[in-house]
Amino acid sequence: MTALTGTRRLARLVLRRDRIRLAIWVLGTPLLGYALAGSVAGIYPDEAARQGYATTSASSLVARAFNGPIAGTDVGAVVVAETYVTLALIVALLSTFAVTRHTRQNEETGRAELVGASVVGRYAPLTAVLLVVVAANVAAATLLAVALAGAGLPLAGSLAVAGAVGGVGVACTGVAAVTAQVSVTSRGANALAAAVVGLSFVLRAAGDVLGDTSADGTRVESAWPSWLSPLGWGNQVRAFGGERWWVLALPVALLLAAVALAYALAERRDQGAGLIAPRRKAATAATWLLSPAGLAWRMQRGALLGWALGIAVLGVSMGVAADEFNAMIEQNPAAAEAINAMGGGADLLDAYLAAMLGLFALTIGAYVVQALLRVRGDEADGVLEAALATAVSRTRWLGTQVLAAALGAFALLLLAGLTTGLGYGLVTGDPLGEAIALGGAALLRLPALLVVAGVVTALFGLLPRRSVVLSWTALLVFLLLGQLGAVLELPQAALNVSPYTHVPSVPAVDPAVLPLVVLTTVAALLLVAGAAAFRHRDVPS
C-alpha cells in the first residue's frame, strides 16, 4: 500500500457527496459572469462612455481599491474591472470551504477515522479532494471563458480573465489544504483560510491604490503589494489589455508549494489533531450558557463580530465614495440609468445610496443563512438530540435560533446604515444627520431578511437533508433577481420572486408600509410552517 492508495475511490466519494454543490458552482460561475458581462457591456456601449469610465476609475482611489486597476478602454477591460473581484472572491471561498469540508470536518465528525480503517493511504483523503476542487475550478473557468466569448468579448481576453478567476480558486485550494492541517476544527480552518483571502484582498487593494496611472489616464499599473496577493495576480494577467500569460503560472506554483507543505504537516500530527493546540477552557461554564438563548449567543458572537467589522469598513468607504461615484455616473447616461434601476429613484445620489443599502441587505442575507443553517449542523452532529433531552422544547430551541439570527441581522443592517451615513456625512458636513437618516433607511430592509430567515427555517423543517444547498441556492436567486433583474430587464413576474424587490428603495423613494407588512406576513407564515414541520418530524440520532 502506498500513501496515495484509495485516492480514486475517495475522489468519487467527494463527487458523490458534493454533486449538487459542484454543479451549482461549475454552472453558476459562468452564468453569473455572462449576466454581469452583458449588463456592463450594455451600460458602456460606445468608446466615449468607456473612455469616461476608464478615466474616472483610474483617478478614483476608491474605485481602484474595490474594483482593481483598469486596463484600458476596451469593453472587455471594463467588464473585468466590474466583475473580476466579485467572481474571484466567490471561487476563493467556494474552494476553501470545499477543501475544509472533506478534510478537517471529516476528522472532526469521525468520518476520516472510519475511512482510515480501510485500505487507504495517508495522503489519499487530502489528494482526492484537491483533485476534485482543482478540476471544478478548471471546469468553471473553461465554461466562464465560453460564456464571456458568447457575450461578444474577444476570445483571448475571455480566456485570460477565466484563467485569472480559476487561478484564484486554485491558489486558495492550496491555502485551505494547509489551514486544514493547522486548526483542530473546521470552523477554525475556514476562518484561517478566509483571513488569508481577506489579507489577499487588502494587499491587492493597497497595490492598486499605490499604482501609477498612464499618461492618457485610462490605465493603472499596480505597485508591488499586488504581486504578493493571489487576487492581485489575476489583475496582473491584464485581460483585454495586452495579456501576460506567464502570470497564470503563479497560482499553480502556490498550489504545488502549499500541497507539499500540507503533506509535510500531515506527517507531523495525529489523526483529529491540529498543529495549533486547542485553548484550555475554564473548568466551569457561565450560568447563562444553560439557556438556549445564551448558547445561541455564544455560538454566533464570533461570526457576528467578524461581519460587523467588515460591514463597518465597507459602510464608511461606500459613504465617502458617494461623491466620486456620483461624478462618474453623471458622465454616462447608461450607467446613471442602471444605478436608478438598482436604486429605484430619480435623484442620482439618493439612488446610489439606496443601491448600496440594498447590496448590504443582500450581503447580510448570507449571514442570516449562515447563522440559521447552524441548526442543521447541530442536528447532523447529534448536538440537537442532546439539547432536546433537557427541559427544552423543539419550538423554544428553534425559535431561539431564529430570534438570534434576526437580532443579528437587525444589528448589522443598522450598522451598515449608520456607517454609510457617517462616511457620506463626513463629505457633506453632517455626519450625525446622515447617519440617522441612512440608519433608518437600512432598517426598512429587515422584512426582506426575515423572509430569507423564513425560507431557511421552512427548508430545515420540511427538507432537512437538502436545506443547506437549497437555502444557499435561494439566496443566490434572490441576489441575482434583486440586484441584476432590473438591469437585465427581466419580466416583473421574475423580479417579484425576490423579497428584496418589494422593499422601498429609501432614500431614493418615499417609504411605503404595505410592502413591508406583506413581507413580514410572508416571513411569519414561512417560520410557522418550518416550526410546525420540525415539531412533527424525526430528529436522527
C-alpha positions in Angstrom: 0.0 0.0 0.0 1.3 3.5 -0.9 0.5 6.9 0.6 -2.0 7.5 -2.3 -3.8 4.2 -2.2 -7.6 4.7 -2.5 -7.4 8.2 -4.0 -9.6 7.4 -6.9 -12.4 5.9 -4.9 -12.3 8.8 -2.4 -12.5 11.3 -5.2 -15.6 9.5 -6.4 -17.0 9.8 -2.9 -16.3 13.5 -2.8 -18.1 13.9 -6.1 -21.0 11.9 -4.8 -21.4 14.0 -1.7 -20.9 17.3 -3.4 -22.6 16.6 -6.7 -25.2 19.4 -6.2 -22.8 21.9 -4.8 -20.3 21.3 -7.6 -23.0 21.6 -10.2 -24.1 24.9 -8.9 -20.5 26.1 -8.7 -19.4 25.0 -12.1 -22.5 26.1 -13.9 -23.4 29.1 -11.7 -20.0 30.9 -12.1 -20.1 31.2 -15.9 -23.8 32.1 -15.9 -23.1 34.9 -13.4 -20.1 36.0 -15.5 -22.3 36.0 -18.6 -25.0 38.1 -16.9 -22.6 40.6 -15.5 -20.7 40.9 -18.8 -23.9 41.5 -20.7 -25.1 44.2 -18.2 -21.8 46.0 -18.1 -21.4 46.0 -21.9 -24.9 47.4 -22.2 -24.1 50.2 -19.7 -21.0 51.3 -21.6 -21.9 50.6 -25.2 -19.5 53.1 -27.0 -16.0 54.3 -26.9 -16.9 57.7 -25.3 -18.7 56.0 -22.4 -15.8 53.6 -21.8 -13.3 56.4 -22.1 -15.1 58.3 -19.3 -15.4 55.2 -17.2 -11.7 54.3 -17.6 -10.5 57.9 -16.8 -12.7 58.1 -13.7 -11.8 54.6 -12.5 -8.1 55.3 -12.9 -8.3 58.6 -11.0 -10.5 57.3 -8.2 -8.7 55.6 -5.3 -11.9 54.1 -4.1 -12.7 52.5 -7.4 -9.1 51.2 -7.7 -9.3 49.7 -4.2 -12.6 47.9 -4.7 -12.6 47.1 -8.5 -8.9 46.8 -9.2 -6.8 48.6 -11.9 -8.4 49.4 -15.2 -6.5 48.0 -18.2 -7.8 50.4 -20.9 -11.0 51.4 -22.7 -11.8 48.1 -24.4 -15.2 46.8 -23.4 -13.6 43.7 -22.1 -11.3 45.8 -19.8 -14.4 47.5 -18.4 -16.1 44.1 -17.8 -13.0 42.8 -16.0 -12.9 45.9 -13.8 -16.6 45.5 -12.8 -16.7 41.7 -12.4 -13.3 40.2 -11.7 -13.2 40.8 -7.9 -16.7 39.5 -7.4 -16.1 36.3 -9.3 -12.7 35.8 -7.8 -13.9 36.1 -4.2 -16.8 33.7 -4.9 -14.5 30.9 -6.2 -11.9 31.6 -3.5 -14.5 31.0 -0.7 -16.1 28.0 -2.5 -12.7 26.4 -2.9 -11.6 26.8 0.7 -14.9 25.6 2.1 -14.9 22.5 -0.1 -11.4 21.5 0.9 -12.2 22.0 4.6 -15.4 20.1 4.4 -13.7 17.0 3.1 -10.6 17.1 5.3 -10.8 18.8 8.7 -14.6 18.4 9.0 -14.3 14.7 8.2 -11.8 14.3 11.1 -14.0 16.4 13.4 -17.0 14.2 12.8 -15.2 10.9 12.8 -15.7 10.1 9.1 -11.9 10.2 8.5 -11.3 7.6 11.2 -13.8 5.2 9.6 -12.3 5.7 6.2 -8.8 5.3 7.6 -9.7 1.9 9.0 -9.9 0.6 5.4 -7.1 0.3 2.8 -6.4 4.0 2.4 -3.1 5.7 2.1 -2.2 8.6 4.4 -2.3 11.3 1.7 -5.3 9.8 -0.2 -8.2 11.8 1.5 -6.4 15.2 1.0 -5.3 14.3 -2.5 -8.8 13.2 -3.5 -10.5 16.5 -2.5 -7.6 18.5 -4.1 -8.1 16.8 -7.4 -11.9 17.4 -7.3 -11.7 21.0 -6.3 -8.9 21.8 -8.8 -11.0 20.1 -11.5 -14.0 22.1 -10.5 -12.1 25.3 -10.8 -10.7 24.3 -14.2 -14.2 23.3 -15.4 -15.8 26.6 -14.1 -13.0 28.6 -15.7 -13.4 26.9 -19.1 -17.2 27.5 -19.1 -16.6 31.1 -18.0 -14.3 31.6 -21.0 -17.0 30.2 -23.3 -19.7 32.4 -21.6 -17.7 35.6 -21.9 -16.8 34.8 -25.6 -20.5 34.1 -26.1 -21.3 37.6 -24.7 -19.3 39.1 -27.5 -15.9 39.6 -25.9 -12.7 38.6 -27.7 -11.6 35.0 -27.1 -8.0 35.8 -26.0 -9.2 38.2 -23.3 -12.0 35.8 -22.2 -9.5 33.0 -21.7 -7.3 35.3 -19.8 -9.9 36.5 -17.3 -11.3 33.0 -16.9 -7.7 31.8 -16.2 -7.3 34.6 -13.7 -10.5 33.7 -11.8 -9.7 30.0 -11.9 -6.2 30.7 -10.7 -7.5 32.4 -7.6 -9.6 29.3 -6.9 -6.6 27.0 -7.4 -4.4 29.1 -5.2 -7.0 29.2 -2.4 -7.4 25.4 -2.7 -3.7 25.1 -1.7 -4.2 27.6 1.2 -7.1 25.6 2.5 -5.1 22.4 2.4 -2.6 24.0 4.8 -5.1 25.6 7.1 -6.9 22.2 7.4 -3.7 20.8 8.9 -3.2 23.8 11.3 -6.6 24.1 13.0 -8.2 21.5 15.1 -11.8 22.5 14.0 -13.4 23.0 10.6 -14.6 26.4 11.7 -11.1 27.4 12.7 -9.7 26.1 9.3 -12.3 28.1 7.4 -11.6 31.2 9.5 -7.8 31.0 8.8 -8.4 30.5 5.1 -10.9 33.4 5.0 -8.3 35.5 6.8 -5.8 34.7 4.1 -8.4 35.7 1.4 -9.1 38.9 3.3 -5.3 39.7 3.5 -5.0 39.0 -0.2 -7.8 41.5 -0.9 -6.1 44.1 1.3 -2.7 43.6 -0.4 -4.3 43.8 -3.8 -6.2 47.0 -2.9 -3.1 48.6 -1.5 -1.1 47.8 -4.6 -3.8 49.2 -6.9 -4.2 52.4 -4.8 -0.4 52.9 -4.8 0.0 52.1 -8.5 0.8 54.5 -11.3 -1.7 55.9 -13.9 -0.7 56.0 -17.5 -0.2 59.3 -19.4 -3.6 59.1 -21.1 -5.3 58.4 -17.7 -7.0 55.2 -18.8 -4.7 52.5 -17.4 -3.2 51.7 -13.9 0.0 49.8 -13.3 -0.2 48.2 -9.8 2.5 48.6 -7.2 4.5 45.8 -5.6 1.9 44.8 -2.9 -0.4 43.4 -5.6 2.3 40.9 -6.5 2.1 39.4 -3.0 -1.6 38.6 -3.4 -3.3 35.8 -5.3 -6.2 38.1 -6.0 -3.7 40.7 -7.4 -2.2 38.1 -9.7 -5.5 37.9 -11.6 -5.3 41.6 -12.3 -1.7 41.3 -13.4 -2.8 38.9 -16.2 -4.1 42.2 -17.9 -7.0 40.5 -19.6 -8.1 42.6 -22.7 -5.1 44.9 -22.1 -2.1 43.1 -23.5 -2.4 39.7 -21.8 0.5 38.5 -19.7 0.0 34.7 -19.8 3.0 33.8 -17.7 1.3 35.3 -14.6 -1.1 32.3 -14.6 1.8 30.1 -13.5 2.0 31.8 -10.1 -1.2 30.3 -8.6 -0.1 26.9 -9.9 3.2 27.3 -8.2 1.5 28.4 -5.0 -0.8 25.3 -5.2 2.2 22.9 -5.6 4.1 24.6 -2.7 1.1 24.6 -0.4 0.3 20.9 -1.2 3.8 19.9 -0.4 3.6 21.8 2.9 0.3 20.3 3.7 1.7 16.8 3.1 4.6 17.6 5.4 2.4 18.9 8.1 0.1 15.9 7.9 3.1 13.7 8.7 3.7 15.6 11.9 0.3 15.4 13.6 -2.1 12.8 14.9 -5.5 12.0 13.3 -8.0 14.5 14.6 -5.4 16.9 16.0 -4.1 20.2 14.6 -0.8 21.9 14.8 -2.4 24.6 16.9 -3.4 23.0 20.2 -7.0 23.9 21.3 -7.1 26.6 24.0 -7.8 25.3 27.5 -11.3 26.0 28.6 -12.5 27.1 32.1 -13.4 24.2 34.4 -16.9 25.6 34.8 -19.1 27.4 32.3 -21.1 30.5 32.8 -24.7 30.0 34.1 -26.1 31.9 31.1 -24.9 29.1 28.8 -27.5 26.8 30.3 -30.3 28.6 28.4 -30.8 28.2 24.6 -30.5 31.9 24.2 -27.2 32.1 26.0 -25.8 29.2 23.9 -27.0 30.7 20.7 -25.3 34.0 21.5 -22.1 32.1 22.4 -22.1 30.2 19.2 -22.8 33.2 16.9 -20.9 36.1 18.6 -17.6 35.4 16.8 -19.2 35.4 13.3 -21.4 38.4 14.2 -18.3 40.4 15.2 -16.5 39.5 12.0 -19.4 40.5 9.9 -19.8 43.8 11.9 -16.1 44.8 11.3 -16.3 44.1 7.6 -19.6 46.0 7.2 -18.4 48.9 9.2 -15.3 49.3 7.0 -17.3 48.9 3.8 -20.0 51.3 5.0 -17.7 54.2 5.7 -15.9 53.5 2.4 -19.1 53.5 0.4 -20.3 56.6 2.1 -17.1 58.5 1.4 -17.1 57.4 -2.2 -20.7 58.7 -2.9 -19.5 61.9 -4.4 -16.9 60.2 -6.6 -19.4 57.7 -7.9 -21.9 60.4 -8.4 -19.5 62.3 -10.6 -18.6 59.1 -12.5 -22.1 58.0 -13.4 -23.3 61.6 -14.2 -20.9 61.4 -17.2 -22.6 58.3 -18.5 -26.4 58.2 -19.1 -26.4 54.4 -19.4 -24.6 54.0 -16.1 -27.0 56.5 -14.5 -30.0 54.6 -15.8 -28.6 51.3 -14.3 -28.0 52.9 -10.9 -31.5 54.3 -11.0 -32.8 50.8 -11.9 -31.0 49.4 -8.9 -31.8 52.2 -6.5 -35.2 53.0 -7.8 -35.2 56.8 -7.8 -34.8 59.8 -10.0 -32.2 61.5 -7.8 -28.8 60.0 -8.8 -27.1 60.3 -5.4 -30.1 59.0 -3.5 -30.4 56.1 -6.0 -26.7 55.3 -5.4 -27.1 55.3 -1.6 -30.3 53.2 -1.9 -28.4 50.7 -4.1 -25.6 50.5 -1.6 -28.0 49.8 1.2 -29.6 47.1 -1.0 -26.3 45.5 -1.5 -25.7 45.5 2.2 -29.0 43.8 2.8 -28.2 41.1 0.2 -24.8 40.5 1.9 -26.4 40.3 5.3 -28.8 37.7 3.9 -25.7 35.5 3.7 -25.2 36.0 7.5 -28.8 35.0 8.1 -28.4 31.8 6.1 -25.1 31.0 7.7 -26.5 31.6 11.3 -29.7 29.6 10.7 -28.0 26.7 9.0 -26.2 26.0 12.2 -29.4 24.3 13.4 -28.9 21.7 10.6 -25.3 21.3 11.6 -26.3 20.7 15.2 -28.9 18.1 14.1 -26.4 16.3 11.9 -23.7 16.2 14.6 -26.1 15.0 17.3 -25.9 18.2 19.4 -29.6 18.8 18.9 -30.6 15.4 20.3 -28.6 16.2 23.4 -30.2 19.6 23.8 -33.8 18.2 23.4 -33.1 15.6 26.0 -33.2 18.5 28.5 -36.2 20.6 29.5 -36.1 22.5 26.2 -38.9 22.1 23.7 -38.4 21.9 19.9 -40.3 25.2 19.4 -38.3 27.0 22.0 -35.0 25.8 20.7 -35.7 26.6 17.1 -37.4 29.9 18.0 -34.3 31.0 19.9 -32.1 30.3 16.9 -34.3 32.3 14.6 -34.5 35.2 17.1 -30.7 35.3 17.4 -30.3 35.4 13.6 -33.0 38.1 13.3 -31.4 40.2 16.0 -28.0 39.8 14.4 -29.5 40.9 11.0 -31.1 43.9 12.7 -27.8 44.9 14.3 -25.8 44.5 11.0 -28.4 46.5 9.0 -28.4 49.3 11.5 -24.6 49.3 11.5 -24.5 49.4 7.6 -26.8 52.4 7.5 -25.0 54.2 10.3 -21.6 53.8 8.9 -22.6 54.6 5.3 -24.3 57.7 6.6 -21.3 58.6 8.7 -19.0 58.3 5.7 -21.3 60.3 3.5 -21.9 62.9 6.3 -18.1 63.4 6.6 -18.1 64.6 3.0 -21.3 66.7 3.2 -20.5 68.1 6.7 -23.5 66.5 8.5 -22.3 63.1 9.8 -24.9 62.7 12.6 -27.9 63.7 10.5 -26.9 61.4 7.6 -26.1 58.5 9.9 -29.5 58.7 11.5 -31.3 59.0 8.1 -29.5 56.2 6.4 -29.7 54.0 9.6 -33.4 54.2 9.5 -33.5 53.6 5.7 -31.4 50.5 6.2 -33.7 49.0 8.8 -36.5 49.1 6.2 -34.7 46.2 4.6 -35.3 44.0 7.6 -38.6 42.4 6.4 -36.8 41.0 3.3 -34.2 39.4 5.6 -37.0 37.9 7.7 -38.3 36.3 4.6 -34.9 34.8 4.0 -34.9 33.5 7.5 -38.4 32.1 6.9 -37.2 30.3 3.8 -34.3 28.7 5.6 -36.5 27.7 8.6 -39.1 26.2 6.3 -36.5 24.2 4.4 -35.0 23.0 7.6 -38.3 21.8 8.8 -39.6 20.3 5.6 -36.4 19.2 3.7 -33.6 18.9 6.3 -31.2 16.9 4.2 -31.5 19.4 1.3 -31.8 22.5 3.4 -28.2 23.6 3.1 -28.0 23.5 -0.7 -31.5 24.8 -1.2 -31.0 27.7 1.3 -27.9 29.0 -0.5 -29.5 28.5 -3.9 -32.5 30.6 -2.8 -30.2 33.4 -1.6 -28.3 33.3 -4.9 -31.6 33.6 -6.8 -32.7 36.5 -4.6 -29.4 38.2 -5.2 -29.5 37.8 -9.0 -33.1 38.9 -9.2 -32.9 41.7 -6.6 -29.8 43.4 -8.0 -29.4 42.4 -11.6 -33.0 41.8 -12.6 -33.8 45.4 -13.3 -30.6 46.0 -15.1 -31.1 42.9 -17.3 -34.8 44.0 -17.9 -36.3 40.7 -16.7 -40.1 40.4 -16.5 -41.7 41.7 -13.4 -43.1 38.3 -12.5 -39.5 37.0 -12.2 -38.4 40.1 -10.2 -41.3 39.5 -7.7 -39.7 36.2 -6.6 -37.1 38.1 -4.7 -38.2 39.7 -1.4 -35.7 42.5 -1.9 -37.6 43.6 -5.0 -40.5 44.7 -2.8 -38.6 46.8 -0.3 -39.0 50.5 -0.9 -35.6 52.0 -2.0 -35.3 54.6 0.6 -33.8 57.3 0.4 -34.4 57.3 -3.3 -38.2 56.9 -2.9 -40.7 57.6 -0.1 -41.2 54.6 2.3 -44.3 52.5 1.8 -45.9 50.5 4.6 -47.9 47.9 2.7 -44.9 46.0 1.1 -43.2 45.8 4.5 -46.4 44.4 6.1 -46.8 41.8 3.3 -43.1 40.7 3.6 -43.4 40.4 7.4 -46.6 38.3 7.0 -44.9 36.0 4.4 -41.9 35.6 6.8 -44.2 34.8 9.7 -46.1 32.1 7.6 -42.8 30.5 6.5 -41.5 30.5 10.1 -44.6 28.9 11.4 -44.6 26.3 8.6 -40.9 25.4 9.3 -41.5 25.2 13.1 -44.6 23.0 12.6 -42.8 20.7 10.3 -39.9 20.5 12.7 -42.2 19.5 15.6 -43.7 16.6 13.7 -40.6 15.0 12.1 -37.9 12.7 13.5 -34.6 14.0 14.7 -32.0 11.5 13.7 -29.7 10.0 16.3 
